[in-house]
Amino acid sequence: MRIGLGIPPLGFPFALCTTLVRQAEERGFESIWIGEAWGTETCTLVGALLARSQRIVIGTGILSLYLRPPTLTAMQAATLQLIAPGRVRLGLGVSTRNINTFHGLLWDYPVSRTREYVALLRRLLAGERVTYQGRFYQPHGFQLGIPLLAPLPLYLAAVNPRMLRLAGEIADGVLLAWLPASQVSRSIAEIARGAETAGRAPSAIDIGCYIHTVVTQDRKRTLKLLRRVLVGYCQANTYIEGFRRFGYGDILDEVHDRWRIGDRAGAEAAIPERMVEDLYVFGTAAECRAHIDRFVQAGVQLPVVALPPSSRMSEKDFLALMGAFGQ
């Protein structure tokens, strides 16, 4: 089974990140995926880890396209390919309104913006000299000065139907996230609709999925930790839409009511165990492998097991995760 490992963008010590990548190579992981929010910047860390590894693929998972114009992303992608030709995957997404607010940016027209962005990016990576007056981007006479040394697969992060369909139209792969295994087939159906609209075979799109996973014997402690992370994601517009579609609307209403009055503990308590069990994988190594297999049986081709984005996770947690899924 193909398996990826996600490293949360929390600023783990670089020595630990290097150890994780080297051990992931040794244990048969296909890829490493590194995101960003308000901690580590993805391309810098991906480049450093590519330079310290030999075989493993390393992807940006996910670059926020709001934070950089397509010209800069083309430069960053080409630079990464210069470091490790053929071992780079470019993951892009729109993140959430909350993240843009932290950066002082508007979060607008995510699907239209992504379509224009990817179309421009493909032209730039192909080495074209581009002058373009678009709705969102207006490069003038830009031509990438570094030829790509190998094909560069482009993945889109997608949660909601319109972005899933767009991924099917224009991406080489998709990275799902924050959904139960029971919802995977519906997401794949939307991707297939997009592919068919563009005259593509749905089988041409690689189906990846970020799956937050904790290998643990301590269920009580883990439930508390996972609720704490999840309550924050319940405030993010991209995921709110998905959670409501998955049937958690009544739960979200109570969570939001408590959050608005500053009762974070009450908001966390309003999340029932079943929602945590749906959206995370946790338990013994055998239990985690069985749960991940449900995602694979539902159509996920590349499960990316990732520790939840919490500063309470440690090197021990990473090693347990790699021990459970190494091949």
C-alpha positions in Angstrom: 0.0 0.0 0.0 1.2 3.5 -0.8 1.5 5.6 2.3 2.5 9.1 3.0 3.5 10.9 6.2 2.3 14.4 7.1 4.4 16.7 9.2 2.4 19.5 10.9 3.7 23.1 10.3 4.4 23.7 14.0 8.1 24.3 14.0 9.4 21.0 15.2 13.2 21.0 15.7 14.9 20.6 12.4 17.0 17.7 13.7 13.7 15.9 14.4 12.3 16.7 10.9 15.5 15.3 9.3 15.3 12.1 11.5 11.7 11.6 10.5 12.4 12.0 6.8 15.3 9.6 6.9 13.3 7.0 8.9 10.4 7.4 6.6 12.7 6.5 3.7 14.0 3.5 5.5 10.5 2.3 6.4 9.0 2.5 2.9 6.9 5.6 3.1 6.2 6.9 -0.4 6.1 10.5 0.5 6.3 13.3 3.1 3.8 16.2 3.0 4.5 19.5 4.8 2.0 22.3 5.2 1.9 25.8 6.5 -0.3 28.1 8.5 1.5 30.5 10.8 4.6 28.4 11.7 7.1 27.0 9.3 7.1 28.2 5.7 6.6 25.1 3.5 9.0 25.6 0.6 11.9 26.4 2.8 11.4 23.3 4.9 10.7 21.1 1.9 13.9 22.2 0.2 16.0 21.6 3.2 14.6 18.1 3.7 14.9 17.2 0.0 18.6 18.1 0.3 18.9 15.7 3.2 17.2 12.7 1.7 17.8 10.4 -1.2 14.7 8.7 -2.5 11.5 9.8 -0.8 9.1 12.2 -2.5 8.4 15.4 -0.6 5.3 17.5 -1.2 4.0 20.9 -0.2 0.9 20.0 1.6 -0.5 22.5 1.4 0.8 25.8 0.0 -1.7 28.6 0.4 -2.1 30.2 -3.0 -3.4 33.4 -1.4 0.1 34.0 0.2 2.1 34.0 -3.1 1.4 34.9 -6.7 1.7 32.2 -9.3 4.9 33.6 -10.6 6.6 33.1 -7.1 5.1 29.6 -6.8 6.6 28.7 -10.2 10.0 30.0 -9.0 9.7 28.0 -5.7 8.6 24.8 -7.5 11.4 25.0 -10.0 13.9 25.6 -7.2 12.7 22.5 -5.4 13.0 20.5 -8.6 16.5 21.8 -9.0 17.4 20.4 -5.5 15.8 17.0 -6.2 14.5 16.4 -9.7 11.5 14.1 -9.8 11.0 14.0 -6.0 8.7 17.0 -5.7 5.0 17.2 -5.5 3.3 20.6 -5.5 0.2 20.8 -3.3 -1.9 23.9 -3.5 -5.0 25.1 -1.7 -7.0 28.1 -0.5 -6.7 27.3 3.2 -9.4 29.1 5.3 -10.7 32.6 5.9 -9.2 32.4 9.4 -5.7 31.9 8.1 -6.0 34.7 5.7 -7.2 37.0 8.5 -4.1 36.2 10.4 -2.1 37.3 7.4 -4.2 40.4 6.7 -5.6 39.1 3.4 -9.0 38.8 1.9 -10.4 35.3 1.3 -12.4 35.7 -1.9 -13.6 33.6 -4.8 -11.7 30.5 -3.9 -12.8 28.3 -6.9 -12.4 31.0 -9.6 -9.1 32.2 -8.2 -7.8 28.6 -8.0 -8.8 27.9 -11.6 -7.0 31.1 -12.9 -4.0 30.4 -10.7 -3.4 26.8 -11.9 -3.9 27.8 -15.5 -1.2 30.5 -15.2 1.1 28.2 -13.1 1.1 25.5 -15.7 2.0 28.0 -18.4 4.8 29.4 -16.3 6.2 26.0 -15.4 6.1 25.1 -19.1 8.6 28.0 -19.7 6.2 30.3 -21.5 6.8 34.1 -21.4 3.5 35.2 -19.9 1.6 38.4 -20.1 -1.9 38.1 -18.9 -4.7 40.3 -17.7 -6.8 38.2 -15.5 -9.4 38.7 -12.9 -7.0 38.1 -10.1 -3.4 38.0 -11.6 -1.7 40.2 -14.1 1.9 39.0 -14.8 3.6 41.1 -17.5 6.4 39.5 -19.5 7.3 36.9 -16.9 9.4 33.9 -18.0 10.8 31.4 -15.6 14.6 31.3 -15.7 14.9 27.7 -14.5 13.8 24.9 -16.8 12.0 22.1 -15.0 14.2 19.0 -14.9 11.3 16.6 -14.4 7.5 16.6 -14.5 5.9 18.3 -11.5 2.6 16.7 -10.4 0.1 19.3 -9.0 -2.3 18.4 -6.3 -5.2 20.4 -5.1 -6.5 20.4 -1.5 -10.3 20.0 -1.8 -13.1 19.5 0.8 -16.3 20.9 -0.7 -18.1 19.9 -3.9 -17.1 22.8 -6.2 -13.4 22.5 -5.3 -13.5 18.7 -5.7 -15.0 19.1 -9.2 -12.3 21.6 -10.1 -9.6 19.2 -8.9 -11.1 16.6 -11.2 -10.9 19.1 -14.1 -7.4 20.6 -13.7 -5.2 18.7 -11.1 -3.0 15.7 -11.3 -4.1 14.7 -7.8 -6.3 15.7 -4.9 -5.7 15.8 -1.2 -8.9 15.3 0.8 -9.0 16.2 4.5 -11.2 16.2 7.5 -13.8 13.7 6.3 -15.0 10.4 7.6 -14.2 7.2 5.6 -17.9 6.9 5.0 -17.9 10.2 2.9 -14.9 9.3 0.7 -17.0 7.8 -2.1 -19.1 11.0 -2.4 -16.0 13.1 -2.7 -14.5 10.8 -5.3 -17.8 11.0 -7.3 -17.5 14.8 -7.4 -13.9 14.6 -8.6 -15.1 12.2 -11.3 -17.7 14.6 -12.4 -15.1 17.3 -12.8 -12.8 15.0 -14.7 -15.6 14.0 -17.1 -16.5 17.6 -17.7 -12.9 18.2 -18.8 -12.9 15.1 -21.0 -10.4 13.3 -18.6 -10.5 9.8 -17.3 -11.2 9.9 -13.5 -8.5 7.3 -13.1 -6.0 9.9 -14.1 -6.4 11.8 -10.8 -4.4 10.5 -7.8 -6.7 10.4 -4.8 -4.8 11.3 -1.6 -6.2 12.0 1.8 -4.8 13.6 4.9 -5.8 11.5 7.9 -5.0 12.7 11.3 -3.8 9.7 13.2 -2.5 9.0 16.7 -1.2 5.6 17.8 -2.0 5.4 21.5 -3.1 3.2 24.4 -4.5 6.1 26.3 -8.0 6.7 24.9 -9.1 9.3 27.5 -6.1 11.5 27.1 -6.2 11.3 23.3 -9.9 12.1 23.1 -9.3 15.3 25.1 -6.3 16.3 22.9 -8.3 15.6 19.6 -11.3 17.6 20.8 -9.0 20.5 21.5 -7.7 20.5 18.0 -11.1 19.8 16.4 -12.9 22.7 18.1 -10.5 25.1 16.4 -11.2 23.6 13.0 -15.0 23.9 13.7 -14.5 27.7 13.4 -12.9 27.5 9.9 -15.2 28.3 7.0 -13.9 25.7 4.7 -14.4 22.9 7.2 -17.7 24.2 8.6 -19.3 23.7 5.2 -18.0 20.1 5.0 -18.9 19.2 8.6 -22.5 20.4 8.0 -22.6 18.3 4.9 -21.4 15.3 6.8 -24.3 15.6 9.3 -22.7 17.5 12.2 -24.8 20.7 11.8 -26.6 20.4 15.2 -23.2 19.8 16.9 -21.7 22.8 15.2 -24.5 25.0 16.3 -23.9 24.2 20.0 -20.1 24.4 19.6 -20.4 27.9 18.0 -22.8 29.1 20.7 -20.4 28.2 23.4 -17.4 29.5 21.5 -19.0 32.9 21.0 -19.4 33.5 24.7 -15.8 32.5 25.4 -16.6 29.0 26.8 -13.9 27.0 25.0 -14.1 24.1 27.5 -17.9 23.9 26.9 -17.3 24.1 23.1 -14.9 21.2 23.3 -17.3 19.2 25.5 -20.1 19.8 23.0 -18.2 17.6 20.4 -19.4 14.0 21.0 -17.1 11.0 20.8 -18.6 9.8 17.6 -17.6 13.0 15.8 -14.0 12.6 17.0 -14.0 8.9 16.0 -15.3 9.8 12.6 -12.8 12.5 11.8 -9.6 11.0 13.4 -7.9 7.7 13.5 -6.6 6.7 16.9 -6.0 3.7 19.0 -3.6 0.8 18.9 -1.4 0.3 15.9 -3.7 -2.6 14.7 -6.8 -0.4 15.2 -5.3 2.5 13.3 -4.3 0.2 10.4 -7.8 -1.2 10.2 -9.3 2.3 10.2 -7.0 3.5 7.5 -7.8 0.4 5.4 -11.5 1.7 5.4 -10.3 4.8 3.6 -8.4 2.7 1.1 -11.3 0.4 0.5 -13.4 3.6 -0.1 -11.1 4.7 -2.9 -8.2 6.6 -1.3 -5.0 5.7 -3.2 -2.6 7.6 -1.0 -3.5 7.9 2.6 -1.3 10.5 4.3 -1.1 9.7 8.0 -0.4 12.9 9.9 -0.2 13.8 13.6 -2.8 16.3 14.6 -1.5 19.9 14.5 -0.9 20.2 18.2 2.2 21.2 20.2 1.5 18.4 22.6 2.6 15.8 20.0 6.2 14.6 20.5 8.9 12.6 18.8 7.5 9.5 20.5 4.2 10.0 18.8 5.9 10.3 15.4 7.9 7.2 16.0 4.8 5.3 17.0 3.0 6.4 13.9 5.9 5.4 11.6 6.2 2.1 13.4 2.6 1.3 12.8 2.6 2.2 9.1 6.2 1.5 8.0 6.5 -1.3 5.4 
